[in-house]
Amino acid sequence: MESILVKYTFGLYLGAAMIYVIYAASRSERVGQFATVVAWLGLAANTGALAARGVAAGRVPYVTQYEYLTAFAWAVAAIYLLFEWRFSSARADLRPAGSLALLLAVGLLGYGSTFSRQVEALMPLLRSNWLIFHIFTAVIGYGAAGVATALAVLYLARSIWPGEESWLGRLPAPNDLDQAAYRCIAFAFPFLALVNITGAIWAYDAWGRYWGWDPKETWSLITWLMYAFYLHARLRSGWRGAKANVLALIGFAAVMFTFIGVDHLPTSSYSVHTYAVR
């Protein structure tokens, strides 16, 4: 059942992404509504897949790389749809960002398919309630950062080709995209902070120390500091527009390096987080 639901999720997210592209070019309200319905169906299938995995495993369904990537895709889709519902209006229609957000979700699911789907029992170190809070905050924080990236990419595209004669001129106004990306990052920031806080508490509970400069720990902190700099530069130094959105892209590059790239560093063999690479 879980495997079937993941396939449905992949197809529905990809279909919704394509329909959002058609909507961005045509601005047909019916097309936009249809894209949103398909995206919600994909989210429902994604939720069902995670639930089925959790029941089969008898634990939270985001421990292995395959599980986490499935949950990461869920968070990107869920947070995008939340922002579409909450902030889209006749003046600031954010639906064109759905194409990029859901393509990111598709990419995460595709990458997840390269890992083993075998249900594994938790090793003793992971049998902690802190696991639930630590990884859940990462899923939500990284998911919101992914949506912010979709908005930032659209902002830069809209700024580079501002003319109304091309279909890019039909995208939301740059200021609306800039504001929406900022809201996503402001939403993600406390969750990214909690990733480090809950991880430190869990580390003390497991190893008797809060911080050990593990590669994953270090890059998680670097990622948080990058988004802290984004918010500081925006709120204190007045950064807006291209500078802020390029910084948002750099921040998400740090997210992906923390999540995937660190595992390929030579020092990763010494990492206490290698148990999650499967």
C-alpha positions as CSV (number, residue, x, y, z in Angstrom):
1,M,0.0,0.0,0.0
2,E,2.8,2.4,0.9
3,S,4.6,1.8,-2.3
4,I,1.4,2.4,-4.4
5,L,0.7,5.7,-2.5
6,V,4.2,6.9,-3.0
7,K,3.8,6.4,-6.8
8,Y,0.5,8.2,-6.7
9,T,2.1,11.0,-4.8
10,F,4.9,11.3,-7.3
11,G,2.5,11.4,-10.3
12,L,0.1,13.8,-8.6
13,Y,2.8,16.2,-7.6
14,L,4.4,16.1,-11.1
15,G,1.0,16.6,-12.7
16,A,0.1,19.5,-10.4
17,A,3.5,21.1,-11.2
18,M,2.8,21.0,-14.9
19,I,-0.7,22.4,-14.5
20,Y,0.7,25.2,-12.4
21,V,3.0,26.0,-15.3
22,I,0.0,26.1,-17.7
23,Y,-1.8,28.4,-15.2
24,A,1.2,30.8,-15.0
25,A,1.2,31.1,-18.8
26,S,-2.6,31.3,-19.3
27,R,-3.9,32.8,-16.0
28,S,-7.0,30.7,-16.4
29,E,-8.7,30.6,-13.0
30,R,-10.1,27.1,-13.7
31,V,-6.7,25.8,-14.5
32,G,-5.3,27.3,-11.3
33,Q,-8.1,25.8,-9.2
34,F,-7.5,22.4,-10.9
35,A,-3.8,22.6,-10.2
36,T,-4.5,23.2,-6.5
37,V,-7.0,20.3,-6.3
38,V,-4.4,17.9,-7.8
39,A,-1.7,19.2,-5.4
40,W,-4.1,18.6,-2.4
41,L,-4.7,15.0,-3.7
42,G,-0.9,14.5,-3.9
43,L,-0.6,15.7,-0.4
44,A,-3.3,13.3,0.7
45,A,-1.5,10.4,-1.0
46,N,1.8,11.5,0.6
47,T,0.2,11.7,4.0
48,G,-1.3,8.2,3.5
49,A,2.1,6.8,2.5
50,L,3.8,8.2,5.6
51,A,0.9,6.9,7.8
52,A,1.2,3.4,6.2
53,R,5.0,3.5,6.8
54,G,4.5,4.5,10.4
55,V,2.0,1.7,11.0
56,A,4.3,-0.9,9.3
57,A,7.3,0.2,11.2
58,G,5.6,0.9,14.6
59,R,7.4,4.2,15.0
60,V,7.6,7.7,13.5
61,P,8.1,7.4,9.7
62,Y,11.0,9.7,9.2
63,V,14.2,7.9,10.5
64,T,15.9,6.5,7.4
65,Q,16.9,8.6,4.4
66,Y,14.0,7.2,2.3
67,E,11.5,8.0,5.1
68,Y,13.0,11.5,5.7
69,L,13.0,12.4,2.0
70,T,9.3,11.3,1.8
71,A,8.5,13.5,4.8
72,F,10.6,16.4,3.4
73,A,8.5,16.2,0.2
74,W,5.4,16.2,2.3
75,A,6.5,19.3,4.2
76,V,7.3,21.2,1.0
77,A,3.9,20.5,-0.5
78,A,2.0,21.1,2.7
79,I,3.7,24.4,3.5
80,Y,3.3,25.6,-0.1
81,L,-0.4,24.8,0.0
82,L,-0.7,26.5,3.4
83,F,0.9,29.7,2.0
84,E,-1.2,29.5,-1.2
85,W,-4.4,29.4,0.9
86,R,-3.2,32.0,3.5
87,F,-1.5,34.6,1.4
88,S,-2.7,34.3,-2.2
89,S,-5.3,36.9,-3.3
90,A,-6.4,38.7,-6.4
91,R,-3.6,41.2,-5.9
92,A,-0.8,38.7,-5.0
93,D,-1.5,35.3,-6.6
94,L,1.3,33.0,-5.5
95,R,0.1,29.9,-7.4
96,P,2.8,30.1,-10.1
97,A,5.3,29.2,-7.3
98,G,3.5,25.9,-7.0
99,S,5.3,24.6,-10.1
100,L,8.7,25.0,-8.6
101,A,7.7,23.9,-5.1
102,L,6.1,20.7,-6.3
103,L,9.0,20.0,-8.7
104,L,11.3,20.2,-5.6
105,A,8.9,17.7,-3.9
106,V,9.1,15.4,-6.9
107,G,12.9,15.6,-6.9
108,L,13.0,14.7,-3.2
109,L,10.8,11.7,-3.8
110,G,12.9,10.6,-6.8
111,Y,16.1,10.8,-4.8
112,G,14.4,8.9,-1.9
113,S,13.6,6.1,-4.3
114,T,17.4,5.4,-4.6
115,F,17.5,4.4,-1.0
116,S,16.3,1.1,0.6
117,R,12.6,1.0,1.5
118,Q,13.1,-1.9,3.9
119,V,11.4,-1.2,7.3
120,E,14.1,-1.2,10.0
121,A,13.8,-1.3,13.8
122,L,15.2,1.6,15.7
123,M,18.7,1.2,17.0
124,P,18.9,1.8,20.8
125,L,20.3,5.3,20.3
126,L,17.3,6.4,18.4
127,R,14.8,5.2,20.9
128,S,14.2,8.6,22.4
129,N,11.3,11.0,22.4
130,W,13.7,13.7,21.3
131,L,13.9,11.9,17.9
132,I,10.3,12.9,17.2
133,F,10.8,16.6,18.0
134,H,14.3,16.9,16.5
135,I,13.5,15.4,13.1
136,F,10.0,16.9,12.9
137,T,11.4,20.4,13.4
138,A,14.0,19.7,10.6
139,V,11.2,18.5,8.3
140,I,9.1,21.6,8.8
141,G,12.0,24.1,8.8
142,Y,13.6,22.6,5.6
143,G,10.2,22.3,3.9
144,A,9.5,26.0,4.5
145,A,13.0,26.9,3.3
146,G,12.2,25.0,0.1
147,V,9.1,26.9,-0.5
148,A,11.0,30.2,0.1
149,T,13.5,29.1,-2.6
150,A,10.7,28.5,-5.1
151,L,9.5,32.1,-4.5
152,A,13.0,33.5,-4.6
153,V,13.7,31.8,-8.0
154,L,10.5,33.3,-9.4
155,Y,11.4,36.7,-8.0
156,L,14.8,36.6,-9.8
157,A,13.2,35.4,-13.0
158,R,10.6,38.2,-12.8
159,S,13.2,40.8,-12.1
160,I,15.6,39.7,-14.9
161,W,12.8,39.6,-17.5
162,P,10.3,42.3,-16.3
163,G,8.6,42.9,-19.7
164,E,4.9,42.2,-20.0
165,E,5.5,40.9,-23.6
166,S,6.7,37.5,-22.3
167,W,4.8,35.0,-20.2
168,L,7.2,35.8,-17.3
169,G,5.5,39.2,-17.2
170,R,2.4,37.3,-16.1
171,L,4.1,36.1,-12.9
172,P,3.3,37.8,-9.6
173,A,4.8,41.2,-9.0
174,P,8.4,41.1,-7.7
175,N,7.5,42.8,-4.5
176,D,4.8,40.2,-3.7
177,L,7.2,37.4,-4.4
178,D,9.9,39.1,-2.2
179,Q,7.4,39.5,0.7
180,A,6.2,35.9,0.4
181,A,9.7,34.5,0.4
182,Y,10.4,36.6,3.6
183,R,7.3,35.2,5.3
184,C,8.4,31.6,4.5
185,I,11.8,32.2,5.9
186,A,10.4,33.9,9.0
187,F,8.2,30.8,9.4
188,A,11.1,28.4,8.9
189,F,13.6,30.2,11.2
190,P,12.3,29.1,14.6
191,F,12.0,25.5,13.4
192,L,15.6,25.7,12.2
193,A,16.6,27.0,15.7
194,L,14.7,24.1,17.3
195,V,16.6,21.6,15.1
196,N,19.8,22.7,16.9
197,I,18.3,23.1,20.3
198,T,16.5,19.7,20.4
199,G,19.6,18.1,18.8
200,A,21.8,19.5,21.6
201,I,19.5,18.3,24.3
202,W,19.2,14.8,22.7
203,A,23.1,14.7,22.4
204,Y,23.4,15.4,26.1
205,D,20.9,12.7,26.9
206,A,22.7,10.2,24.6
207,W,26.4,11.1,24.9
208,G,26.6,13.4,27.9
209,R,27.6,16.5,25.9
210,Y,25.5,19.2,24.2
211,W,27.9,19.9,21.3
212,G,30.7,17.9,19.6
213,W,31.4,19.8,16.4
214,D,30.1,16.8,14.4
215,P,29.9,17.7,10.7
216,K,26.1,17.5,10.6
217,E,25.9,19.6,13.8
218,T,28.3,22.2,12.5
219,W,26.5,22.6,9.1
220,S,23.1,22.7,10.8
221,L,24.4,25.6,12.8
222,I,25.9,27.3,9.7
223,T,22.5,26.9,8.0
224,W,20.7,28.6,10.9
225,L,23.3,31.4,10.9
226,M,22.8,32.0,7.2
227,Y,19.0,32.5,7.7
228,A,19.7,34.6,10.8
229,F,21.9,36.8,8.6
230,Y,19.1,37.0,6.0
231,L,16.6,38.2,8.6
232,H,19.1,40.6,10.2
233,A,20.0,42.0,6.8
234,R,16.4,42.5,5.8
235,L,15.1,43.9,9.1
236,R,18.1,46.0,10.2
237,S,19.9,46.9,7.0
238,G,16.9,47.1,4.7
239,W,18.0,44.4,2.3
240,R,15.2,43.8,-0.3
241,G,15.0,42.4,-3.8
242,A,17.8,40.6,-5.5
243,K,20.3,40.7,-2.7
244,A,17.8,39.2,-0.2
245,N,16.6,36.5,-2.6
246,V,20.0,35.4,-3.7
247,L,20.8,35.1,0.0
248,A,17.7,32.9,0.3
249,L,19.0,30.6,-2.4
250,I,22.4,30.4,-0.7
251,G,20.6,29.5,2.5
252,F,18.8,26.6,0.9
253,A,22.0,25.4,-0.7
254,A,23.3,25.1,2.9
255,V,20.1,23.2,3.8
256,M,20.7,20.7,1.1
257,F,24.4,20.4,1.9
258,T,23.6,19.8,5.6
259,F,21.1,17.2,4.6
260,I,22.9,15.4,1.7
261,G,26.3,16.9,1.0
262,V,27.8,16.4,4.5
263,D,27.3,12.6,4.2
264,H,29.8,12.6,1.3
265,L,32.5,14.5,3.2
266,P,35.7,12.5,4.2
267,T,35.0,13.4,7.8
268,S,31.5,11.9,7.6
269,S,32.9,8.5,8.6
270,Y,33.5,9.9,12.0
271,S,30.1,11.4,12.3
272,V,27.7,10.2,15.0
273,H,24.9,10.9,12.4
274,T,26.0,8.1,10.0
275,Y,23.3,5.9,11.4
276,A,20.8,7.9,9.4
277,V,22.4,7.3,6.0
278,R,20.7,4.2,4.5
